[in-house]
Amino acid sequence: MTIVCATHFTATSSDAVAAHLARRTGERLLLASVSPGALGPRDSAAQAVSGALERERQRLSADGLYVEVAPLHGKVE
């Protein structure tokens, strides 16, 4: 099973809880974030989100977690 967590990179995001749950269960973690208003993956807002997700993936992977990221763009519902 994979634990999926949406994040917006703030102190109130639930990604820390999801990472803790992934550690305790040994499951994979998928972090996703949406760049609102981005026109596509090459848009500067989308690239900023992709970079932030990648840094978070590297940080959590260093702790031994298997982390995948999903940078998304479009409307946040």
PQR file with spaces between the fields and no chain letter, atoms N, CA, C, O and H, PARSE charges and radii, in Angstrom:
ATOM       1  N    MET     1       0.846   -1.168    0.000 -0.4000 1.5000
ATOM       2  CA   MET     1       0.000    0.000    0.000 -0.0000 2.0000
ATOM       3  C    MET     1       0.898    1.240    0.000  0.5500 1.7000
ATOM       4  O    MET     1       2.005    1.209    0.538 -0.5500 1.4000
ATOM       5  N    THR     2       0.431    2.302   -0.589 -0.4000 1.5000
ATOM       6  CA   THR     2       1.148    3.575   -0.606 -0.0000 2.0000
ATOM       7  C    THR     2       0.366    4.602    0.193  0.5500 1.7000
ATOM       8  O    THR     2      -0.858    4.683    0.084 -0.5500 1.4000
ATOM       9  H    THR     2      -0.468    2.327   -1.026  0.4000 1.0000
ATOM      10  N    ILE     3       1.073    5.385    0.995 -0.4000 1.5000
ATOM      11  CA   ILE     3       0.461    6.491    1.726 -0.0000 2.0000
ATOM      12  C    ILE     3       0.580    7.722    0.847  0.5500 1.7000
ATOM      13  O    ILE     3       1.681    8.094    0.442 -0.5500 1.4000
ATOM      14  H    ILE     3       2.067    5.320    1.084  0.4000 1.0000
ATOM      15  N    VAL     4      -0.542    8.352    0.552 -0.4000 1.5000
ATOM      16  CA   VAL     4      -0.573    9.527   -0.316 -0.0000 2.0000
ATOM      17  C    VAL     4      -0.865   10.747    0.541  0.5500 1.7000
ATOM      18  O    VAL     4      -1.788   10.745    1.356 -0.5500 1.4000
ATOM      19  H    VAL     4      -1.436    8.050    0.881  0.4000 1.0000
ATOM      20  N    CYS     5      -0.063   11.792    0.344 -0.4000 1.5000
ATOM      21  CA   CYS     5      -0.227   13.004    1.133 -0.0000 2.0000
ATOM      22  C    CYS     5      -0.083   14.227    0.243  0.5500 1.7000
ATOM      23  O    CYS     5       0.904   14.379   -0.477 -0.5500 1.4000
ATOM      24  H    CYS     5       0.686   11.794   -0.318  0.4000 1.0000
ATOM      25  N    ALA     6      -1.089   15.099    0.305 -0.4000 1.5000
ATOM      26  CA   ALA     6      -1.000   16.391   -0.379 -0.0000 2.0000
ATOM      27  C    ALA     6      -0.296   17.360    0.562  0.5500 1.7000
ATOM      28  O    ALA     6      -0.565   17.373    1.763 -0.5500 1.4000
ATOM      29  H    ALA     6      -1.891   14.975    0.890  0.4000 1.0000
ATOM      30  N    THR     7       0.596   18.163    0.020 -0.4000 1.5000
ATOM      31  CA   THR     7       1.333   19.108    0.847 -0.0000 2.0000
ATOM      32  C    THR     7       1.343   20.481    0.201  0.5500 1.7000
ATOM      33  O    THR     7       1.245   20.608   -1.019 -0.5500 1.4000
ATOM      34  H    THR     7       0.815   18.152   -0.956  0.4000 1.0000
ATOM      35  N    HIS     8       1.463   21.502    1.030 -0.4000 1.5000
ATOM      36  CA   HIS     8       1.644   22.866    0.524 -0.0000 2.0000
ATOM      37  C    HIS     8       2.825   23.521    1.235  0.5500 1.7000
ATOM      38  O    HIS     8       2.960   24.745    1.235 -0.5500 1.4000
ATOM      39  H    HIS     8       1.542   21.398    2.021  0.4000 1.0000
ATOM      40  N    PHE     9       3.684   22.689    1.845 -0.4000 1.5000
ATOM      41  CA   PHE     9       4.973   23.117    2.398 -0.0000 2.0000
ATOM      42  C    PHE     9       4.852   24.166    3.489  0.5500 1.7000
ATOM      43  O    PHE     9       5.657   25.096    3.543 -0.5500 1.4000
ATOM      44  H    PHE     9       3.574   21.695    1.845  0.4000 1.0000
ATOM      45  N    THR    10       3.868   24.033    4.351 -0.4000 1.5000
ATOM      46  CA   THR    10       3.737   24.937    5.490 -0.0000 2.0000
ATOM      47  C    THR    10       3.773   24.120    6.773  0.5500 1.7000
ATOM      48  O    THR    10       3.714   22.891    6.747 -0.5500 1.4000
ATOM      49  H    THR    10       3.214   23.277    4.307  0.4000 1.0000
ATOM      50  N    ALA    11       3.869   24.817    7.884 -0.4000 1.5000
ATOM      51  CA   ALA    11       3.903   24.144    9.180 -0.0000 2.0000
ATOM      52  C    ALA    11       2.609   23.382    9.449  0.5500 1.7000
ATOM      53  O    ALA    11       2.605   22.435   10.236 -0.5500 1.4000
ATOM      54  H    ALA    11       3.917   25.815    7.905  0.4000 1.0000
ATOM      55  N    THR    12       1.518   23.780    8.810 -0.4000 1.5000
ATOM      56  CA   THR    12       0.248   23.096    9.036 -0.0000 2.0000
ATOM      57  C    THR    12      -0.002   21.960    8.049  0.5500 1.7000
ATOM      58  O    THR    12      -1.051   21.319    8.115 -0.5500 1.4000
ATOM      59  H    THR    12       1.521   24.549    8.171  0.4000 1.0000
ATOM      60  N    SER    13       0.932   21.694    7.137 -0.4000 1.5000
ATOM      61  CA   SER    13       0.785   20.573    6.212 -0.0000 2.0000
ATOM      62  C    SER    13       0.811   19.266    6.988  0.5500 1.7000
ATOM      63  O    SER    13       1.366   19.183    8.084 -0.5500 1.4000
ATOM      64  H    SER    13       1.784   22.215    7.084  0.4000 1.0000
ATOM      65  N    SER    14       0.206   18.260    6.402 -0.4000 1.5000
ATOM      66  CA   SER    14       0.157   16.960    7.065 -0.0000 2.0000
ATOM      67  C    SER    14       1.285   16.033    6.615  0.5500 1.7000
ATOM      68  O    SER    14       1.262   14.844    6.930 -0.5500 1.4000
ATOM      69  H    SER    14      -0.245   18.328    5.511  0.4000 1.0000
ATOM      70  N    ASP    15       2.276   16.559    5.880 -0.4000 1.5000
ATOM      71  CA   ASP    15       3.330   15.684    5.375 -0.0000 2.0000
ATOM      72  C    ASP    15       4.189   15.082    6.486  0.5500 1.7000
ATOM      73  O    ASP    15       4.695   13.971    6.324 -0.5500 1.4000
ATOM      74  H    ASP    15       2.295   17.525    5.623  0.4000 1.0000
ATOM      75  N    ALA    16       4.365   15.769    7.589 -0.4000 1.5000
ATOM      76  CA   ALA    16       5.142   15.209    8.703 -0.0000 2.0000
ATOM      77  C    ALA    16       4.405   14.014    9.308  0.5500 1.7000
ATOM      78  O    ALA    16       5.028   13.011    9.657 -0.5500 1.4000
ATOM      79  H    ALA    16       3.954   16.671    7.721  0.4000 1.0000
ATOM      80  N    VAL    17       3.104   14.116    9.430 -0.4000 1.5000
ATOM      81  CA   VAL    17       2.307   13.000    9.953 -0.0000 2.0000
ATOM      82  C    VAL    17       2.359   11.823    8.983  0.5500 1.7000
ATOM      83  O    VAL    17       2.510   10.677    9.404 -0.5500 1.4000
ATOM      84  H    VAL    17       2.597   14.930    9.147  0.4000 1.0000
ATOM      85  N    ALA    18       2.237   12.100    7.695 -0.4000 1.5000
ATOM      86  CA   ALA    18       2.288   11.040    6.689 -0.0000 2.0000
ATOM      87  C    ALA    18       3.655   10.356    6.687  0.5500 1.7000
ATOM      88  O    ALA    18       3.732    9.133    6.570 -0.5500 1.4000
ATOM      89  H    ALA    18       2.115   13.031    7.352  0.4000 1.0000
ATOM      90  N    ALA    19       4.729   11.128    6.816 -0.4000 1.5000
ATOM      91  CA   ALA    19       6.075   10.550    6.865 -0.0000 2.0000
ATOM      92  C    ALA    19       6.226    9.663    8.101  0.5500 1.7000
ATOM      93  O    ALA    19       6.810    8.582    8.020 -0.5500 1.4000
ATOM      94  H    ALA    19       4.666   12.122    6.912  0.4000 1.0000
ATOM      95  N    HIS    20       5.708   10.108    9.234 -0.4000 1.5000
ATOM      96  CA   HIS    20       5.762    9.304   10.453 -0.0000 2.0000
ATOM      97  C    HIS    20       4.997    7.990   10.263  0.5500 1.7000
ATOM      98  O    HIS    20       5.475    6.927   10.659 -0.5500 1.4000
ATOM      99  H    HIS    20       5.233   10.986    9.300  0.4000 1.0000
ATOM     100  N    LEU    21       3.823    8.066    9.665 -0.4000 1.5000
ATOM     101  CA   LEU    21       3.025    6.873    9.409 -0.0000 2.0000
ATOM     102  C    LEU    21       3.752    5.923    8.458  0.5500 1.7000
ATOM     103  O    LEU    21       3.741    4.710    8.668 -0.5500 1.4000
ATOM     104  H    LEU    21       3.434    8.930    9.343  0.4000 1.0000
ATOM     105  N    ALA    22       4.381    6.463    7.417 -0.4000 1.5000
ATOM     106  CA   ALA    22       5.140    5.635    6.472 -0.0000 2.0000
ATOM     107  C    ALA    22       6.306    4.943    7.175  0.5500 1.7000
ATOM     108  O    ALA    22       6.578    3.770    6.918 -0.5500 1.4000
ATOM     109  H    ALA    22       4.390    7.448    7.246  0.4000 1.0000
ATOM     110  N    ARG    23       6.987    5.657    8.053 -0.4000 1.5000
ATOM     111  CA   ARG    23       8.093    5.056    8.820 -0.0000 2.0000
ATOM     112  C    ARG    23       7.593    3.910    9.688  0.5500 1.7000
ATOM     113  O    ARG    23       8.190    2.833    9.710 -0.5500 1.4000
ATOM     114  H    ARG    23       6.765    6.610    8.262  0.4000 1.0000
ATOM     115  N    ARG    24       6.508    4.142   10.396 -0.4000 1.5000
ATOM     116  CA   ARG    24       5.978    3.140   11.331 -0.0000 2.0000
ATOM     117  C    ARG    24       5.460    1.899   10.621  0.5500 1.7000
ATOM     118  O    ARG    24       5.566    0.795   11.153 -0.5500 1.4000
ATOM     119  H    ARG    24       6.023    5.017   10.378  0.4000 1.0000
ATOM     120  N    THR    25       4.900    2.065    9.427 -0.4000 1.5000
ATOM     121  CA   THR    25       4.299    0.935    8.717 -0.0000 2.0000
ATOM     122  C    THR    25       5.213    0.328    7.661  0.5500 1.7000
ATOM     123  O    THR    25       4.954   -0.772    7.173 -0.5500 1.4000
ATOM     124  H    THR    25       4.813    2.963    8.994  0.4000 1.0000
ATOM     125  N    GLY    26       6.290    1.044    7.303 -0.4000 1.5000
ATOM     126  CA   GLY    26       7.183    0.554    6.257 -0.0000 2.0000
ATOM     127  C    GLY    26       6.608    0.707    4.850  0.5500 1.7000
ATOM     128  O    GLY    26       7.079    0.072    3.907 -0.5500 1.4000
ATOM     129  H    GLY    26       6.500    1.938    7.699  0.4000 1.0000
ATOM     130  N    GLU    27       5.601    1.541    4.720 -0.4000 1.5000
ATOM     131  CA   GLU    27       4.959    1.749    3.412 -0.0000 2.0000
ATOM     132  C    GLU    27       5.638    2.878    2.638  0.5500 1.7000
ATOM     133  O    GLU    27       6.375    3.687    3.202 -0.5500 1.4000
ATOM     134  H    GLU    27       5.218    2.057    5.486  0.4000 1.0000
ATOM     135  N    ARG    28       5.371    2.909    1.332 -0.4000 1.5000
ATOM     136  CA   ARG    28       5.866    3.992    0.483 -0.0000 2.0000
ATOM     137  C    ARG    28       5.064    5.251    0.759  0.5500 1.7000
ATOM     138  O    ARG    28       3.916    5.187    1.199 -0.5500 1.4000
ATOM     139  H    ARG    28       4.773    2.252    0.874  0.4000 1.0000
ATOM     140  N    LEU    29       5.678    6.391    0.499 -0.4000 1.5000
ATOM     141  CA   LEU    29       5.027    7.684    0.683 -0.0000 2.0000
ATOM     142  C    LEU    29       5.013    8.416   -0.652  0.5500 1.7000
ATOM     143  O    LEU    29       6.049    8.551   -1.305 -0.5500 1.4000
ATOM     144  H    LEU    29       6.611    6.443    0.142  0.4000 1.0000
ATOM     145  N    LEU    30       3.854    8.880   -1.049 -0.4000 1.5000
ATOM     146  CA   LEU    30       3.713    9.697   -2.251 -0.0000 2.0000
ATOM     147  C    LEU    30       3.298   11.092   -1.819  0.5500 1.7000
ATOM     148  O    LEU    30       2.209   11.285   -1.277 -0.5500 1.4000
ATOM     149  H    LEU    30       3.013    8.770   -0.519  0.4000 1.0000
ATOM     150  N    LEU    31       4.172   12.069   -2.060 -0.4000 1.5000
ATOM     151  CA   LEU    31       3.874   13.468   -1.760 -0.0000 2.0000
ATOM     152  C    LEU    31       3.418   14.159   -3.040  0.5500 1.7000
ATOM     153  O    LEU    31       4.080   14.074   -4.074 -0.5500 1.4000
ATOM     154  H    LEU    31       5.056   11.913   -2.499  0.4000 1.0000
ATOM     155  N    ALA    32       2.290   14.836   -2.960 -0.4000 1.5000
ATOM     156  CA   ALA    32       1.760   15.550   -4.118 -0.0000 2.0000
ATOM     157  C    ALA    32       1.495   17.001   -3.741  0.5500 1.7000
ATOM     158  O    ALA    32       1.127   17.308   -2.608 -0.5500 1.4000
ATOM     159  H    ALA    32       1.752   14.905   -2.120  0.4000 1.0000
ATOM     160  N    SER    33       1.686   17.874   -4.702 -0.4000 1.5000
ATOM     161  CA   SER    33       1.381   19.292   -4.494 -0.0000 2.0000
ATOM     162  C    SER    33       0.926   19.881   -5.825  0.5500 1.7000
ATOM     163  O    SER    33       1.387   19.479   -6.893 -0.5500 1.4000
ATOM     164  H    SER    33       1.985   17.625   -5.623  0.4000 1.0000
ATOM     165  N    VAL    34       0.023   20.829   -5.737 -0.4000 1.5000
ATOM     166  CA   VAL    34      -0.536   21.465   -6.933 -0.0000 2.0000
ATOM     167  C    VAL    34      -0.019   22.885   -7.041  0.5500 1.7000
ATOM     168  O    VAL    34       0.015   23.621   -6.054 -0.5500 1.4000
ATOM     169  H    VAL    34      -0.352   21.156   -4.870  0.4000 1.0000
ATOM     170  N    SER    35       0.390   23.272   -8.259 -0.4000 1.5000
ATOM     171  CA   SER    35       0.754   24.665   -8.521 -0.0000 2.0000
ATOM     172  C    SER    35      -0.469   25.331   -9.118  0.5500 1.7000
ATOM     173  O    SER    35      -0.731   25.186  -10.312 -0.5500 1.4000
ATOM     174  H    SER    35       0.362   22.675   -9.060  0.4000 1.0000
ATOM     175  N    PRO    36      -1.228   26.066   -8.298 -0.5600 1.5000
ATOM     176  CA   PRO    36      -2.413   26.717   -8.834  0.2800 2.0000
ATOM     177  C    PRO    36      -2.027   27.776   -9.859  0.5500 1.7000
ATOM     178  O    PRO    36      -1.092   28.549   -9.651 -0.5500 1.4000
ATOM     179  N    GLY    37      -2.746   27.796  -10.944 -0.4000 1.5000
ATOM     180  CA   GLY    37      -2.506   28.797  -11.965 -0.0000 2.0000
ATOM     181  C    GLY    37      -1.384   28.459  -12.924  0.5500 1.7000
ATOM     182  O    GLY    37      -1.177   29.172  -13.906 -0.5500 1.4000
ATOM     183  H    GLY    37      -3.505   27.168  -11.112  0.4000 1.0000
ATOM     184  N    ALA    38      -0.658   27.390  -12.662 -0.4000 1.5000
ATOM     185  CA   ALA    38       0.420   27.013  -13.575 -0.0000 2.0000
ATOM     186  C    ALA    38      -0.178   26.549  -14.899  0.5500 1.7000
ATOM     187  O    ALA    38      -1.203   25.868  -14.923 -0.5500 1.4000
ATOM     188  H    ALA    38      -0.826   26.811  -11.864  0.4000 1.0000
ATOM     189  N    LEU    39       0.457   26.914  -15.970 -0.4000 1.5000
ATOM     190  CA   LEU    39      -0.051   26.572  -17.293 -0.0000 2.0000
ATOM     191  C    LEU    39       0.444   25.217  -17.776  0.5500 1.7000
ATOM     192  O    LEU    39      -0.097   24.671  -18.737 -0.5500 1.4000
ATOM     193  H    LEU    39       1.290   27.467  -15.951  0.4000 1.0000
ATOM     194  N    GLY    40       1.432   24.681  -17.145 -0.4000 1.5000
ATOM     195  CA   GLY    40       1.993   23.397  -17.540 -0.0000 2.0000
ATOM     196  C    GLY    40       3.248   23.128  -16.750  0.5500 1.7000
ATOM     197  O    GLY    40       3.656   23.955  -15.935 -0.5500 1.4000
ATOM     198  H    GLY    40       1.872   25.124  -16.363  0.4000 1.0000
ATOM     199  N    PRO    41       3.881   21.967  -16.979 -0.5600 1.5000
ATOM     200  CA   PRO    41       5.045   21.583  -16.180  0.2800 2.0000
ATOM     201  C    PRO    41       6.266   22.492  -16.335  0.5500 1.7000
ATOM     202  O    PRO    41       7.158   22.464  -15.486 -0.5500 1.4000
ATOM     203  N    ARG    42       6.324   23.290  -17.393 -0.4000 1.5000
ATOM     204  CA   ARG    42       7.471   24.188  -17.595 -0.0000 2.0000
ATOM     205  C    ARG    42       7.239   25.583  -17.033  0.5500 1.7000
ATOM     206  O    ARG    42       8.143   26.419  -17.058 -0.5500 1.4000
ATOM     207  H    ARG    42       5.600   23.312  -18.082  0.4000 1.0000
ATOM     208  N    ASP    43       6.056   25.839  -16.535 -0.4000 1.5000
ATOM     209  CA   ASP    43       5.718   27.119  -15.923 -0.0000 2.0000
ATOM     210  C    ASP    43       6.591   27.321  -14.675  0.5500 1.7000
ATOM     211  O    ASP    43       6.923   26.353  -13.991 -0.5500 1.4000
ATOM     212  H    ASP    43       5.322   25.160  -16.515  0.4000 1.0000
ATOM     213  N    SER    44       6.958   28.560  -14.381 -0.4000 1.5000
ATOM     214  CA   SER    44       7.853   28.816  -13.239 -0.0000 2.0000
ATOM     215  C    SER    44       7.235   28.389  -11.909  0.5500 1.7000
ATOM     216  O    SER    44       7.950   27.910  -11.028 -0.5500 1.4000
ATOM     217  H    SER    44       6.688   29.346  -14.937  0.4000 1.0000
ATOM     218  N    ALA    45       5.925   28.551  -11.748 -0.4000 1.5000
ATOM     219  CA   ALA    45       5.270   28.105  -10.508 -0.0000 2.0000
ATOM     220  C    ALA    45       5.345   26.588  -10.391  0.5500 1.7000
ATOM     221  O    ALA    45       5.601   26.061   -9.309 -0.5500 1.4000
ATOM     222  H    ALA    45       5.344   28.940  -12.463  0.4000 1.0000
ATOM     223  N    ALA    46       5.124   25.888  -11.493 -0.4000 1.5000
ATOM     224  CA   ALA    46       5.201   24.428  -11.496 -0.0000 2.0000
ATOM     225  C    ALA    46       6.626   23.961  -11.215  0.5500 1.7000
ATOM     226  O    ALA    46       6.827   22.977  -10.502 -0.5500 1.4000
ATOM     227  H    ALA    46       4.915   26.317  -12.372  0.4000 1.0000
ATOM     228  N    GLN    47       7.606   24.655  -11.765 -0.4000 1.5000
ATOM     229  CA   GLN    47       9.001   24.281  -11.517 -0.0000 2.0000
ATOM     230  C    GLN    47       9.387   24.500  -10.064  0.5500 1.7000
ATOM     231  O    GLN    47      10.162   23.726   -9.501 -0.5500 1.4000
ATOM     232  H    GLN    47       7.442   25.455  -12.343  0.4000 1.0000
ATOM     233  N    ALA    48       8.849   25.552   -9.452 -0.4000 1.5000
ATOM     234  CA   ALA    48       9.125   25.804   -8.037 -0.0000 2.0000
ATOM     235  C    ALA    48       8.550   24.685   -7.173  0.5500 1.7000
ATOM     236  O    ALA    48       9.206   24.226   -6.237 -0.5500 1.4000
ATOM     237  H    ALA    48       8.220   26.180   -9.909  0.4000 1.0000
ATOM     238  N    VAL    49       7.340   24.245   -7.476 -0.4000 1.5000
ATOM     239  CA   VAL    49       6.726   23.146   -6.726 -0.0000 2.0000
ATOM     240  C    VAL    49       7.517   21.860   -6.945  0.5500 1.7000
ATOM     241  O    VAL    49       7.763   21.115   -5.997 -0.5500 1.4000
ATOM     242  H    VAL    49       6.808   24.617   -8.236  0.4000 1.0000
ATOM     243  N    SER    50       7.915   21.597   -8.181 -0.4000 1.5000
ATOM     244  CA   SER    50       8.707   20.396   -8.468 -0.0000 2.0000
ATOM     245  C    SER    50      10.011   20.392   -7.677  0.5500 1.7000
ATOM     246  O    SER    50      10.405   19.363   -7.128 -0.5500 1.4000
ATOM     247  H    SER    50       7.715   22.203   -8.952  0.4000 1.0000
ATOM     248  N    GLY    51      10.675   21.537   -7.618 -0.4000 1.5000
ATOM     249  CA   GLY    51      11.926   21.644   -6.869 -0.0000 2.0000
ATOM     250  C    GLY    51      11.715   21.420   -5.382  0.5500 1.7000
ATOM     251  O    GLY    51      12.504   20.730   -4.737 -0.5500 1.4000
ATOM     252  H    GLY    51      10.354   22.373   -8.064  0.4000 1.0000
ATOM     253  N    ALA    52      10.651   22.000   -4.833 -0.4000 1.5000
ATOM     254  CA   ALA    52      10.356   21.835   -3.409 -0.0000 2.0000
ATOM     255  C    ALA    52      10.027   20.378   -3.092  0.5500 1.7000
ATOM     256  O    ALA    52      10.471   19.848   -2.074 -0.5500 1.4000
ATOM     257  H    ALA    52      10.010   22.561   -5.357  0.4000 1.0000
ATOM     258  N    LEU    53       9.255   19.733   -3.955 -0.4000 1.5000
ATOM     259  CA   LEU    53       8.942   18.316   -3.742 -0.0000 2.0000
ATOM     260  C    LEU    53      10.204   17.461   -3.805  0.5500 1.7000
ATOM     261  O    LEU    53      10.378   16.546   -2.999 -0.5500 1.4000
ATOM     262  H    LEU    53       8.894   20.163   -4.782  0.4000 1.0000
ATOM     263  N    GLU    54      11.075   17.753   -4.752 -0.4000 1.5000
ATOM     264  CA   GLU    54      12.311   16.972   -4.879 -0.0000 2.0000
ATOM     265  C    GLU    54      13.197   17.135   -3.647  0.5500 1.7000
ATOM     266  O    GLU    54      13.782   16.161   -3.174 -0.5500 1.4000
ATOM     267  H    GLU    54      10.934   18.496   -5.407  0.4000 1.0000
ATOM     268  N    ARG    55      13.300   18.350   -3.125 -0.4000 1.5000
ATOM     269  CA   ARG    55      14.093   18.561   -1.902 -0.0000 2.0000
ATOM     270  C    ARG    55      13.498   17.789   -0.725  0.5500 1.7000
ATOM     271  O    ARG    55      14.230   17.216    0.081 -0.5500 1.4000
ATOM     272  H    ARG    55      12.825   19.142   -3.509  0.4000 1.0000
ATOM     273  N    GLU    56      12.178   17.778   -0.632 -0.4000 1.5000
ATOM     274  CA   GLU    56      11.510   17.034    0.437 -0.0000 2.0000
ATOM     275  C    GLU    56      11.713   15.534    0.250  0.5500 1.7000
ATOM     276  O    GLU    56      11.913   14.811    1.226 -0.5500 1.4000
ATOM     277  H    GLU    56      11.583   18.244   -1.288  0.4000 1.0000
ATOM     278  N    ARG    57      11.664   15.064   -0.991 -0.4000 1.5000
ATOM     279  CA   ARG    57      11.912   13.649   -1.277 -0.0000 2.0000
ATOM     280  C    ARG    57      13.315   13.249   -0.839  0.5500 1.7000
ATOM     281  O    ARG    57      13.503   12.208   -0.209 -0.5500 1.4000
ATOM     282  H    ARG    57      11.502   15.652   -1.783  0.4000 1.0000
ATOM     283  N    GLN    58      14.290   14.073   -1.172 -0.4000 1.5000
ATOM     284  CA   GLN    58      15.672   13.774   -0.787 -0.0000 2.0000
ATOM     285  C    GLN    58      15.841   13.770    0.726  0.5500 1.7000
ATOM     286  O    GLN    58      16.529   12.906    1.270 -0.5500 1.4000
ATOM     287  H    GLN    58      14.137   14.918   -1.684  0.4000 1.0000
ATOM     288  N    ARG    59      15.226   14.719    1.406 -0.4000 1.5000
ATOM     289  CA   ARG    59      15.328   14.805    2.865 -0.0000 2.0000
ATOM     290  C    ARG    59      14.726   13.572    3.529  0.5500 1.7000
ATOM     291  O    ARG    59      15.334   12.980    4.420 -0.5500 1.4000
ATOM     292  H    ARG    59      14.667   15.421    0.965  0.4000 1.0000
ATOM     293  N    LEU    60      13.537   13.192    3.095 -0.4000 1.5000
ATOM     294  CA   LEU    60      12.875   12.042    3.699 -0.0000 2.0000
ATOM     295  C    LEU    60      13.540   10.721    3.306  0.5500 1.7000
ATOM     296  O    LEU    60      13.585    9.782    4.100 -0.5500 1.4000
ATOM     297  H    LEU    60      13.043   13.672    2.371  0.4000 1.0000
ATOM     298  N    SER    61      14.050   10.656    2.089 -0.4000 1.5000
ATOM     299  CA   SER    61      14.753    9.444    1.643 -0.0000 2.0000
ATOM     300  C    SER    61      16.020    9.214    2.451  0.5500 1.7000
ATOM     301  O    SER    61      16.414    8.071    2.682 -0.5500 1.4000
ATOM     302  H    SER    61      14.013   11.418    1.443  0.4000 1.0000
ATOM     303  N    ALA    62      16.661   10.299    2.882 -0.4000 1.5000
ATOM     304  CA   ALA    62      17.867   10.175    3.703 -0.0000 2.0000
ATOM     305  C    ALA    62      17.546    9.499    5.035  0.5500 1.7000
ATOM     306  O    ALA    62      18.426    8.907    5.660 -0.5500 1.4000
ATOM     307  H    ALA    62      16.341   11.227    2.694  0.4000 1.0000
ATOM     308  N    ASP    63      16.285    9.586    5.472 -0.4000 1.5000
ATOM     309  CA   ASP    63      15.840    8.924    6.700 -0.0000 2.0000
ATOM     310  C    ASP    63      15.436    7.481    6.450  0.5500 1.7000
ATOM     311  O    ASP    63      14.985    6.798    7.369 -0.5500 1.4000
ATOM     312  H    ASP    63      15.570   10.067    4.965  0.4000 1.0000
ATOM     313  N    GLY    64      15.591    7.006    5.215 -0.4000 1.5000
ATOM     314  CA   GLY    64      15.289    5.618    4.905 -0.0000 2.0000
ATOM     315  C    GLY    64      13.899    5.367    4.341  0.5500 1.7000
ATOM     316  O    GLY    64      13.523    4.212    4.141 -0.5500 1.4000
ATOM     317  H    GLY    64      15.957    7.561    4.468  0.4000 1.0000
ATOM     318  N    LEU    65      13.135    6.403    4.082 -0.4000 1.5000
ATOM     319  CA   LEU    65      11.799    6.226    3.506 -0.0000 2.0000
ATOM     320  C    LEU    65      11.891    6.090    1.993  0.5500 1.7000
ATOM     321  O    LEU    65      12.780    6.658    1.359 -0.5500 1.4000
ATOM     322  H    LEU    65      13.440    7.341    4.244  0.4000 1.0000
ATOM     323  N    TYR    66      10.954    5.326    1.422 -0.4000 1.5000
ATOM     324  CA   TYR    66      10.816    5.283   -0.025 -0.0000 2.0000
ATOM     325  C    TYR    66       9.776    6.331   -0.380  0.5500 1.7000
ATOM     326  O    TYR    66       8.600    6.173   -0.052 -0.5500 1.4000
ATOM     327  H    TYR    66      10.232    4.865    1.938  0.4000 1.0000
ATOM     328  N    VAL    67      10.197    7.402   -1.048 -0.4000 1.5000
ATOM     329  CA   VAL    67       9.322    8.540   -1.316 -0.0000 2.0000
ATOM     330  C    VAL    67       9.247    8.796   -2.815  0.5500 1.7000
ATOM     331  O    VAL    67      10.264    8.848   -3.506 -0.5500 1.4000
ATOM     332  H    VAL    67      11.153    7.530   -1.315  0.4000 1.0000
ATOM     333  N    GLU    68       8.024    8.956   -3.301 -0.4000 1.5000
ATOM     334  CA   GLU    68       7.784    9.395   -4.667 -0.0000 2.0000
ATOM     335  C    GLU    68       7.104   10.755   -4.588  0.5500 1.7000
ATOM     336  O    GLU    68       6.471   11.084   -3.584 -0.5500 1.4000
ATOM     337  H    GLU    68       7.197    8.914   -2.740  0.4000 1.0000
ATOM     338  N    VAL    69       7.236   11.537   -5.641 -0.4000 1.5000
ATOM     339  CA   VAL    69       6.599   12.859   -5.655 -0.0000 2.0000
ATOM     340  C    VAL    69       5.737   13.004   -6.899  0.5500 1.7000
ATOM     341  O    VAL    69       5.987   12.382   -7.932 -0.5500 1.4000
ATOM     342  H    VAL    69       7.750   11.271   -6.456  0.4000 1.0000
ATOM     343  N    ALA    70       4.711   13.843   -6.770 -0.4000 1.5000
ATOM     344  CA   ALA    70       3.813   14.118   -7.889 -0.0000 2.0000
ATOM     345  C    ALA    70       3.538   15.612   -7.953  0.5500 1.7000
ATOM     346  O    ALA    70       2.634   16.111   -7.281 -0.5500 1.4000
ATOM     347  H    ALA    70       4.508   14.348   -5.931  0.4000 1.0000
ATOM     348  N    PRO    71       4.322   16.333   -8.765 -0.5600 1.5000
ATOM     349  CA   PRO    71       4.020   17.752   -8.957  0.2800 2.0000
ATOM     350  C    PRO    71       2.853   17.882   -9.940  0.5500 1.7000
ATOM     351  O    PRO    71       2.930   17.401  -11.071 -0.5500 1.4000
ATOM     352  N    LEU    72       1.800   18.518   -9.512 -0.4000 1.5000
ATOM     353  CA   LEU    72       0.594   18.648  -10.327 -0.0000 2.0000
ATOM     354  C    LEU    72       0.342   20.124  -10.625  0.5500 1.7000
ATOM     355  O    LEU    72       0.844   20.996   -9.915 -0.5500 1.4000
ATOM     356  H    LEU    72       1.737   18.908   -8.593  0.4000 1.0000
ATOM     357  N    HIS    73      -0.415   20.401  -11.648 -0.4000 1.5000
ATOM     358  CA   HIS    73      -0.785   21.789  -11.932 -0.0000 2.0000
ATOM     359  C    HIS    73      -2.256   21.839  -12.313  0.5500 1.7000
ATOM     360  O    HIS    73      -2.810   20.889  -12.866 -0.5500 1.4000
ATOM     361  H    HIS    73      -0.823   19.693  -12.225  0.4000 1.0000
ATOM     362  N    GLY    74      -2.863   22.960  -12.007 -0.4000 1.5000
ATOM     363  CA   GLY    74      -4.284   23.141  -12.284 -0.0000 2.0000
ATOM     364  C    GLY    74      -4.970   23.835  -11.137  0.5500 1.7000
ATOM     365  O    GLY    74      -4.325   24.494  -10.321 -0.5500 1.4000
ATOM     366  H    GLY    74      -2.412   23.732  -11.558  0.4000 1.0000
ATOM     367  N    LYS    75      -6.276   23.690  -11.074 -0.4000 1.5000
ATOM     368  CA   LYS    75      -7.067   24.316  -10.018 -0.0000 2.0000
ATOM     369  C    LYS    75      -6.987   23.483   -8.749  0.5500 1.7000
ATOM     370  O    LYS    75      -7.028   22.253   -8.792 -0.5500 1.4000
ATOM     371  H    LYS    75      -6.800   23.155  -11.737  0.4000 1.0000
ATOM     372  N    VAL    76      -6.873   24.169   -7.626 -0.4000 1.5000
ATOM     373  CA   VAL    76      -6.935   23.485   -6.334 -0.0000 2.0000
ATOM     374  C    VAL    76      -8.396   23.510   -5.912  0.5500 1.7000
ATOM     375  O    VAL    76      -8.984   24.576   -5.731 -0.5500 1.4000
ATOM     376  H    VAL    76      -6.839   25.167   -7.591  0.4000 1.0000
ATOM     377  N    GLU    77      -8.960   22.351   -5.760 -0.4000 1.5000
ATOM     378  CA   GLU    77     -10.393   22.257   -5.398 -0.0000 2.0000
ATOM     379  C    GLU    77     -10.549   22.045   -3.910  0.5500 1.7000
ATOM     380  O    GLU    77     -11.672   21.942   -3.415 -0.5500 1.4000
ATOM     381  H    GLU    77      -8.482   21.485   -5.907  0.4000 1.0000
